[in-house]
Amino acid sequence: MTRWQLAGGAGGVTARHDDMLALARCYDACAEALLRLLAIVLRVAASPVLEASLALDPIAAHRVGGPLAGAGEHCGSAAAGAEGLAAELRLAVEAQVAADRAATALLQQVEDEVGRLAVAASPLLVAGAVLAHGDLDHLGAEHVRLAGLLAGGLGGAAGAALAGPPVPLAVPLPVSSAVPALPWSTAVRLAGLLVPDSPGDGAALPLPGPGPGPGGDAADGAGAAPPRTPGDLLRGVARRDADGSVGVVRVHGRDGVDRWVVELPGTASWSPRPGSDPRDLAGDLALVGGGTSAYAAAVVAALDQAGVPAGAPLLLAGHSLGGLAAVALASDPAVRARWSVRCVITAGSPLGRRSAPPGVEVLAVEDREDLVPALDGRANRDSPGLVTATFGRQTGSVVGNHDLAAYARAADALPTDAPVLARWRAAAAGFLDGERADTSRWRPVRRAA
């Protein structure tokens, strides 16, 4: 039986700690500005004109390299410091909330067993109960996230490989010296600023016929069975993983209203150079860093070509990178101006740097043993519009823990009657109660590649 831990959602958060979280957001904004300055420094250092001029005058190389290195070091260390302070504030809030919950649960257990008087009279009893009933499940759930959050600095060549722009093997002096050692989460954000992924390059090409279904069945096309559960939504995304497409599913409602489910698969390529498929490392870094991508633009192109009418209700479902793209699209004012995004479901996506868009209900399904949701170095924010549903399934491999089919099976056991899921359940109801469904498939492409 799958054991779930639910966080966030309506009724799942309180208004306390708002000041600490607001200060954390201020630190984040400072870090973002500093990282943008660092990106400018690195682009200047990588300028071919500068490299050519420095080759002619080695003395000038040292005069220019020193200030560039100093600027890069100061911007990088200040950005990392600001992000660190923001992370510490969030961890402090999370620790206080967890302590409050643990204390409340503990007191209830003690009161049930020995009575209110015994609790008040015997602090030793309370301390003993803490030791006896420690929340080991909570510790296990946090382990992977803390590993990502507290990962050490990436210095030297490793830092340049992750954070730096594509440069020849003979790296000019100013470039190599301007790349500072950065913590993991800060380096990922910087990489998202440096790796080119223009949303204007995204497009979608139609694919003919129905796609492969579970076990090879044709589960797509006209008149197919509509989704009924969160697990069905993720199985639809798994079919898109199988054929490399974005699915646009028209769900014909029993109430006469057509609703649309958009199925977004995850990363297809880990090459550092942007390719023709925008589901690659460039798209990952852009979205993890809080930006947008050619993949998201390709999804908009698919909606246009599929004929999704203005104002139509949308449910976005995505795995890994697809989940990141789903939340980015739901937050995009241009998308929200054209269509009515009602809800989102993600599986194994790093959403710590994303907030639930106003009026959109987000359900983030995460395996606590899956490393990918922790890659942004931050736990998801508790908010009324974002519920993080965590389960545990250890396979012994990173790929196995990230497997979408396993996520779909786990989602079948989601406690959808839990109060914190009430708003998501209400928003998704029409999408999961249709009479029939028609699916069109669209291959996302990056035109500039």
URSUL-V815140 format. One record per residue. RES is the residue in three letters. PHI is phi as a letter, one per 30 degrees, with the letter a starting at -180 (NA if undefined). OMEGA is omega in whole degrees, 0 to 359 (999 if undefined). D_FIRST is the distance of its C-alpha to the first C-alpha in whole Angstrom. Layout:
res=[RES,RES]
phi=[PHI,PHI]
omega=[OMEGA,OMEGA]
d_first=[D_FIRST,D_FIRST]
//
This chain:
res=[MET,THR,ARG,TRP,GLN,LEU,ALA,GLY,GLY,ALA,GLY,GLY,VAL,THR,ALA,ARG,HIS,ASP,ASP,MET,LEU,ALA,LEU,ALA,ARG,CYS,TYR,ASP,ALA,CYS,ALA,GLU,ALA,LEU,LEU,ARG,LEU,LEU,ALA,ILE,VAL,LEU,ARG,VAL,ALA,ALA,SER,PRO,VAL,LEU,GLU,ALA,SER,LEU,ALA,LEU,ASP,PRO,ILE,ALA,ALA,HIS,ARG,VAL,GLY,GLY,PRO,LEU,ALA,GLY,ALA,GLY,GLU,HIS,CYS,GLY,SER,ALA,ALA,ALA,GLY,ALA,GLU,GLY,LEU,ALA,ALA,GLU,LEU,ARG,LEU,ALA,VAL,GLU,ALA,GLN,VAL,ALA,ALA,ASP,ARG,ALA,ALA,THR,ALA,LEU,LEU,GLN,GLN,VAL,GLU,ASP,GLU,VAL,GLY,ARG,LEU,ALA,VAL,ALA,ALA,SER,PRO,LEU,LEU,VAL,ALA,GLY,ALA,VAL,LEU,ALA,HIS,GLY,ASP,LEU,ASP,HIS,LEU,GLY,ALA,GLU,HIS,VAL,ARG,LEU,ALA,GLY,LEU,LEU,ALA,GLY,GLY,LEU,GLY,GLY,ALA,ALA,GLY,ALA,ALA,LEU,ALA,GLY,PRO,PRO,VAL,PRO,LEU,ALA,VAL,PRO,LEU,PRO,VAL,SER,SER,ALA,VAL,PRO,ALA,LEU,PRO,TRP,SER,THR,ALA,VAL,ARG,LEU,ALA,GLY,LEU,LEU,VAL,PRO,ASP,SER,PRO,GLY,ASP,GLY,ALA,ALA,LEU,PRO,LEU,PRO,GLY,PRO,GLY,PRO,GLY,PRO,GLY,GLY,ASP,ALA,ALA,ASP,GLY,ALA,GLY,ALA,ALA,PRO,PRO,ARG,THR,PRO,GLY,ASP,LEU,LEU,ARG,GLY,VAL,ALA,ARG,ARG,ASP,ALA,ASP,GLY,SER,VAL,GLY,VAL,VAL,ARG,VAL,HIS,GLY,ARG,ASP,GLY,VAL,ASP,ARG,TRP,VAL,VAL,GLU,LEU,PRO,GLY,THR,ALA,SER,TRP,SER,PRO,ARG,PRO,GLY,SER,ASP,PRO,ARG,ASP,LEU,ALA,GLY,ASP,LEU,ALA,LEU,VAL,GLY,GLY,GLY,THR,SER,ALA,TYR,ALA,ALA,ALA,VAL,VAL,ALA,ALA,LEU,ASP,GLN,ALA,GLY,VAL,PRO,ALA,GLY,ALA,PRO,LEU,LEU,LEU,ALA,GLY,HIS,SER,LEU,GLY,GLY,LEU,ALA,ALA,VAL,ALA,LEU,ALA,SER,ASP,PRO,ALA,VAL,ARG,ALA,ARG,TRP,SER,VAL,ARG,CYS,VAL,ILE,THR,ALA,GLY,SER,PRO,LEU,GLY,ARG,ARG,SER,ALA,PRO,PRO,GLY,VAL,GLU,VAL,LEU,ALA,VAL,GLU,ASP,ARG,GLU,ASP,LEU,VAL,PRO,ALA,LEU,ASP,GLY,ARG,ALA,ASN,ARG,ASP,SER,PRO,GLY,LEU,VAL,THR,ALA,THR,PHE,GLY,ARG,GLN,THR,GLY,SER,VAL,VAL,GLY,ASN,HIS,ASP,LEU,ALA,ALA,TYR,ALA,ARG,ALA,ALA,ASP,ALA,LEU,PRO,THR,ASP,ALA,PRO,VAL,LEU,ALA,ARG,TRP,ARG,ALA,ALA,ALA,ALA,GLY,PHE,LEU,ASP,GLY,GLU,ARG,ALA,ASP,THR,SER,ARG,TRP,ARG,PRO,VAL,ARG,ARG,ALA,ALA]
phi=[NA,d,c,c,b,c,b,i,i,d,i,c,b,b,d,d,i,d,d,d,d,d,d,d,d,d,d,d,d,d,d,d,d,d,d,d,d,d,d,d,e,d,d,d,d,c,d,e,d,d,d,d,d,d,d,d,b,e,d,d,e,d,d,d,d,d,d,d,d,d,d,d,d,d,d,d,d,d,d,d,d,d,d,d,d,d,d,d,d,d,d,d,d,d,d,d,d,d,d,d,d,d,d,d,d,d,d,d,d,d,d,d,c,b,j,d,d,d,d,d,c,b,e,d,d,d,d,d,d,e,d,d,b,e,d,d,d,d,d,d,d,d,e,d,d,d,d,d,d,c,e,d,d,c,c,h,d,d,d,d,d,d,c,d,d,d,b,d,d,d,d,e,e,d,d,d,d,d,d,d,d,b,d,e,d,d,d,d,d,d,d,d,d,c,d,d,a,d,e,d,d,d,b,b,c,d,c,d,i,d,c,d,c,e,i,j,d,d,c,c,i,d,i,d,d,d,d,b,b,e,d,d,e,d,d,d,d,d,d,d,e,d,c,i,b,c,c,c,c,c,c,d,d,d,c,i,c,d,b,b,c,c,c,c,d,c,d,c,b,c,d,d,c,e,c,d,c,d,d,b,d,d,d,e,d,d,d,d,d,j,c,c,a,d,d,d,d,d,d,d,d,d,d,d,d,d,i,d,d,d,i,d,d,b,b,c,b,b,c,h,e,d,d,d,d,d,d,d,d,d,c,d,e,d,d,d,d,c,b,c,d,c,a,b,b,b,b,i,c,d,c,d,c,c,c,d,d,e,i,c,c,c,c,c,c,b,d,d,c,d,d,d,d,c,d,d,i,a,d,d,d,d,a,e,c,b,c,c,c,c,b,b,a,c,c,j,b,d,d,d,d,c,d,d,d,d,d,d,d,d,d,d,c,e,d,d,d,d,e,d,c,e,d,d,e,d,d,d,e,d,d,c,b,d,d,a,b,c,c,c,c,b,d,d,b,c,d,d,d]
omega=[181,177,185,171,183,179,180,178,179,182,182,179,178,182,180,176,181,181,179,180,176,177,177,178,176,177,178,180,177,180,179,180,180,179,177,175,179,177,177,179,182,178,176,181,182,182,178,179,179,180,181,181,180,179,180,185,183,180,178,180,180,179,180,183,180,178,179,179,179,179,179,181,182,179,182,181,178,178,179,178,179,178,179,177,178,180,179,178,180,177,179,178,180,180,179,179,179,179,178,180,180,179,179,179,180,181,179,179,182,181,180,188,186,176,184,182,181,179,181,187,189,175,179,178,179,180,178,178,177,181,184,186,179,184,182,177,180,179,178,181,184,190,184,181,180,178,178,184,187,180,185,182,176,184,173,184,180,179,179,181,181,191,188,176,178,180,177,179,176,185,178,182,183,181,184,183,182,180,181,171,185,170,185,187,179,179,179,178,179,179,178,178,187,183,185,173,186,177,180,181,185,177,181,178,182,174,183,170,178,179,180,177,178,179,179,179,175,183,181,178,184,174,180,179,179,177,179,187,172,178,177,178,180,176,174,177,179,176,178,173,184,183,175,184,168,181,174,188,176,181,180,186,176,180,179,181,174,176,188,175,180,185,187,179,185,187,178,184,177,177,179,180,180,180,183,176,184,178,185,185,178,177,177,185,180,184,177,179,176,180,176,189,175,178,179,179,178,178,177,178,178,178,178,185,177,177,178,187,178,179,182,177,180,165,181,180,183,177,174,177,179,177,176,180,180,180,177,179,180,180,186,180,181,178,182,178,184,183,181,179,184,184,182,168,179,177,176,182,177,186,185,180,181,175,175,180,179,178,180,179,184,174,180,179,184,170,183,177,181,182,189,180,181,188,177,175,184,176,177,179,172,176,180,183,181,175,174,181,186,174,181,178,185,178,182,178,179,181,180,179,181,187,184,179,177,175,181,178,179,182,176,182,179,176,187,177,178,182,183,179,186,183,177,180,179,181,183,190,183,180,185,181,182,178,179,183,174,184,168,185,185,180,178,180,172,189,185,185,999]
d_first=[0,4,6,10,13,16,19,23,23,25,25,24,27,30,34,34,35,36,39,37,35,39,40,38,38,42,41,39,42,45,43,43,46,47,45,47,50,49,48,52,53,51,52,56,55,54,57,59,63,62,61,64,66,65,66,69,70,67,69,67,64,64,65,62,60,60,59,57,55,55,54,51,50,51,49,46,46,46,44,41,42,42,38,38,39,37,34,35,35,32,30,32,31,27,28,30,27,24,27,28,24,23,27,26,23,24,27,25,24,27,29,27,27,31,32,34,37,36,34,37,39,37,36,35,32,31,31,29,26,26,26,24,21,21,19,18,15,17,20,17,17,21,21,22,24,26,27,28,30,32,32,36,39,40,43,46,46,42,42,45,43,40,42,45,46,47,50,53,52,55,54,57,57,57,53,52,53,52,48,47,44,41,38,35,34,38,39,36,38,41,40,39,43,44,43,44,42,44,42,46,45,42,42,40,41,40,39,40,38,34,32,29,26,23,24,27,28,30,28,30,34,35,33,30,27,26,23,21,17,17,15,19,21,19,20,23,24,23,25,28,27,28,31,32,33,32,31,33,31,33,31,33,32,33,35,37,36,35,33,32,29,29,27,28,27,27,30,32,34,34,38,40,42,42,42,42,38,37,34,35,35,38,36,33,35,37,34,32,36,35,38,38,38,40,36,36,39,39,36,38,41,38,38,42,42,40,42,39,41,42,40,37,34,32,28,27,24,24,23,24,28,27,25,28,31,29,29,33,34,33,35,38,41,42,39,38,42,42,38,36,33,30,27,25,22,21,19,20,23,25,26,28,31,30,31,29,32,34,33,30,26,24,20,20,16,16,14,16,17,19,22,24,23,24,28,29,29,28,25,25,27,26,27,27,27,24,21,19,15,14,10,11,11,14,16,19,21,22,22,19,17,19,18,18,17,13,14,14,11,9,12,11,8,11,12,15,17,17,20,20,19,22,25,23,22,25,27,25,25,28,27,24,26,29,31,31,31,33,33,35,35,37,37,37,40,42,46,48,46]
//
